[in-house]
Amino acid sequence: MSVALADSFDLGVVSADSRQIFRFMDIGTDKISSELREKIPHFQIDIVNPDQLYTAGQWKSDSELIIDGLLKRQKVPFVVGGT
């Protein structure tokens, strides 16, 4: 759905899926393909290794910075959850 909406609007997609933040964990997370991510940037995907600690508080802080940056670039932030 994020891809369809991003085709119609100038969106910045921010993933709120707690599993998609991890690199190398593609099976079972239903991550958007890297090809589509090149066309429509998605944030908060593949940002930490599975053995790294990344808290909900860190996600919130990082996402607020991403959203602020999107707004400054006149993009609509679109926060999407998991599958």
Buried (B, 14 or more C-beta within 10 A) or exposed (E): EBBEBBEEEEBBBBBBBBBBBBEEBBEEBEBBEEEBBEEBBBBBBBBBEEEEEBEEEEBEEBBEEBBEEBEEEEBEBBBBEEE
